[in-house]
Amino acid sequence: MTLVGFKRATIRVLDGQAATAGTNLFVVEGKKGEGATQTADVTGLSSTPIKVFGSNIAYYVANKGVGDVKAELTLLDILEKVNDILLGYKVKDKLTYIGEESEPPYCSLLLESETLAGEKAYFGFLQGQFSRDAVNMKTKKGTQEEPDGDKYEFTSVASDDEDTKGNYVVKYIGKEEETIKKLKQQMKIAE
């Protein structure tokens, strides 16, 4: 399956509260002043195969489960409020503090793209945390340049919900609204 484009990222802070846009539910989809998606690289979807030897031969291959499931995202112009919430920064009197008390909340993350045939493609990470290792600055040059997006990493952990227990990712390719709704419900994006 080849994916074309990166339309939208929906992020849900898993705080036990009802999903509320702008509080614990954030959609990054290219709306002016609210950020846009640029790239997403998903890794760790397979475990590392290990040959198991016996009787002087490679007897079988152990290859069950997943590896270190992650999504590396490049987001352009994401709102600072959203950045601070996702990274667990403390905000007091309009100042943002990053330090020993910084702890990102658990979130779910839904990435939307499409296939070469034009079908909608959904990749949902059921539970994990965001991190951002660096802030980059560079000098202005004499010509107009396309700005670089900010790089975030989403590290996934296994879901502990009854319906999705032990799973990291939920994927759907298609357009059936009922199936899309079920996917979003499992991610706590929709009710």
PLY file of the C-alpha trace (Angstrom):
ply
format ascii 1.0
element vertex 191
property float x
property float y
property float z
element edge 190
property int vertex1
property int vertex2
end_header
0.00 0.00 0.00
1.44 3.31 -1.10
0.12 6.41 0.64
-0.16 9.82 -0.98
-0.36 13.00 1.08
-0.78 13.68 4.79
-4.14 15.41 5.18
-4.71 15.56 8.91
-3.48 14.60 12.37
-6.01 14.34 15.19
-4.62 14.25 18.72
-6.64 13.28 21.77
-5.25 13.79 25.27
-6.40 10.75 27.25
-7.35 12.59 30.42
-10.56 10.71 31.27
-12.71 13.71 30.30
-15.12 14.03 27.37
-13.44 15.00 24.09
-13.49 18.80 23.82
-11.97 20.63 20.85
-9.19 22.99 21.93
-8.90 21.45 25.40
-8.05 17.76 24.97
-8.81 17.25 21.27
-6.65 18.93 18.63
-6.91 18.69 14.85
-3.93 19.76 12.73
-5.18 20.10 9.15
-3.86 23.25 7.53
-6.31 25.81 8.88
-4.64 29.23 8.79
-2.90 29.97 12.08
-3.64 26.51 13.55
-0.83 24.46 12.03
-0.44 21.97 9.21
0.89 18.47 8.69
3.99 17.89 6.57
5.40 14.38 7.10
4.76 11.24 9.13
7.12 8.27 9.30
5.74 5.24 11.12
8.22 2.61 12.32
8.29 -0.49 14.51
5.23 -2.21 13.01
7.06 -5.56 12.93
9.26 -7.24 15.49
12.83 -8.12 14.62
12.88 -11.67 13.24
15.17 -14.05 15.13
16.28 -17.36 13.70
16.02 -20.16 16.22
18.54 -22.94 15.64
18.18 -26.62 16.40
19.70 -29.81 14.97
22.43 -27.71 13.33
19.92 -25.77 11.17
17.78 -22.66 11.35
14.74 -24.51 12.71
12.20 -21.66 12.67
11.88 -17.89 12.83
10.55 -16.21 15.97
8.75 -13.09 14.76
5.66 -12.27 16.79
4.32 -8.89 17.84
5.70 -5.46 17.08
8.94 -3.58 17.50
9.34 -0.12 19.02
6.23 1.49 17.50
6.76 5.19 16.79
5.59 7.97 14.52
7.95 10.79 13.64
5.92 13.83 12.62
6.83 17.13 11.03
4.21 19.75 11.85
4.25 23.33 10.61
3.18 26.26 12.78
1.42 24.21 15.48
-0.16 26.40 18.17
2.10 26.93 21.19
-0.79 26.07 23.51
-1.09 22.67 21.83
2.69 22.15 21.88
2.83 22.90 25.62
-0.07 20.56 26.45
1.28 17.66 24.36
4.76 17.95 25.86
3.57 18.38 29.44
5.09 21.82 29.90
3.87 23.94 32.80
2.36 27.35 31.99
2.03 30.02 34.67
1.35 33.74 34.13
1.82 33.27 30.36
5.34 31.85 30.87
6.11 28.28 29.83
8.40 26.23 32.07
10.31 23.16 30.87
12.05 21.14 33.55
11.93 18.33 36.06
8.13 18.56 36.37
7.56 18.29 32.59
5.65 15.09 31.85
3.75 14.52 28.60
0.22 13.15 28.98
-0.86 9.93 27.30
-2.59 10.63 23.99
-4.06 8.85 21.00
-3.01 9.96 17.52
-4.88 9.54 14.23
-3.07 10.14 10.93
-5.08 10.52 7.71
-3.83 10.01 4.17
-5.05 8.25 1.04
-3.97 5.43 -1.24
-2.94 5.71 -4.89
-6.50 4.65 -5.76
-7.89 7.58 -3.76
-9.27 5.57 -0.82
-9.04 7.17 2.61
-6.32 5.71 4.84
-6.40 5.95 8.64
-3.55 5.03 11.00
-4.50 5.32 14.65
-2.08 4.98 17.55
-4.19 3.94 20.52
-1.95 5.24 23.30
1.42 6.92 23.66
3.29 10.12 24.42
4.75 12.97 22.40
8.30 14.24 22.69
10.25 16.99 20.99
13.98 16.91 21.46
14.98 20.21 19.87
13.95 23.69 18.81
15.77 24.89 15.70
16.58 28.43 14.62
18.48 29.67 11.58
19.33 33.03 10.16
17.21 34.75 7.55
18.77 34.94 4.11
18.26 37.52 1.39
15.64 35.42 -0.37
12.27 34.04 0.64
12.56 30.45 1.93
10.07 27.76 2.83
10.11 27.37 6.64
11.00 24.04 8.19
8.36 22.31 10.28
8.90 21.19 13.86
9.76 17.54 14.50
7.81 15.53 17.06
8.03 11.89 18.02
5.05 9.88 19.19
6.11 6.78 21.13
3.32 4.23 21.25
2.52 1.77 24.04
0.05 -1.09 24.10
-3.57 -0.18 24.72
-5.05 -1.23 28.05
-8.69 -0.74 26.97
-10.76 -3.93 26.92
-11.64 -3.77 23.19
-8.09 -2.99 22.01
-5.93 -4.49 24.79
-2.39 -5.31 23.71
-2.65 -3.47 20.39
-0.65 -0.41 19.43
-2.16 0.63 16.09
-5.59 0.45 14.46
-5.64 0.83 10.66
-8.45 1.22 8.15
-8.43 1.77 4.40
-11.84 2.63 2.99
-14.84 4.94 3.21
-17.46 3.13 5.29
-18.58 5.78 7.79
-19.62 3.20 10.41
-16.12 1.66 10.42
-14.45 5.09 10.58
-16.71 6.01 13.51
-15.79 2.78 15.34
-12.07 3.50 14.82
-12.49 7.03 16.22
-14.48 5.72 19.19
-11.72 3.25 20.04
-9.29 6.17 20.02
-11.60 8.28 22.24
-11.88 10.91 19.47
-15.61 10.36 18.94
-18.35 9.14 21.25
0 1
1 2
2 3
3 4
4 5
5 6
6 7
7 8
8 9
9 10
10 11
11 12
12 13
13 14
14 15
15 16
16 17
17 18
18 19
19 20
20 21
21 22
22 23
23 24
24 25
25 26
26 27
27 28
28 29
29 30
30 31
31 32
32 33
33 34
34 35
35 36
36 37
37 38
38 39
39 40
40 41
41 42
42 43
43 44
44 45
45 46
46 47
47 48
48 49
49 50
50 51
51 52
52 53
53 54
54 55
55 56
56 57
57 58
58 59
59 60
60 61
61 62
62 63
63 64
64 65
65 66
66 67
67 68
68 69
69 70
70 71
71 72
72 73
73 74
74 75
75 76
76 77
77 78
78 79
79 80
80 81
81 82
82 83
83 84
84 85
85 86
86 87
87 88
88 89
89 90
90 91
91 92
92 93
93 94
94 95
95 96
96 97
97 98
98 99
99 100
100 101
101 102
102 103
103 104
104 105
105 106
106 107
107 108
108 109
109 110
110 111
111 112
112 113
113 114
114 115
115 116
116 117
117 118
118 119
119 120
120 121
121 122
122 123
123 124
124 125
125 126
126 127
127 128
128 129
129 130
130 131
131 132
132 133
133 134
134 135
135 136
136 137
137 138
138 139
139 140
140 141
141 142
142 143
143 144
144 145
145 146
146 147
147 148
148 149
149 150
150 151
151 152
152 153
153 154
154 155
155 156
156 157
157 158
158 159
159 160
160 161
161 162
162 163
163 164
164 165
165 166
166 167
167 168
168 169
169 170
170 171
171 172
172 173
173 174
174 175
175 176
176 177
177 178
178 179
179 180
180 181
181 182
182 183
183 184
184 185
185 186
186 187
187 188
188 189
189 190
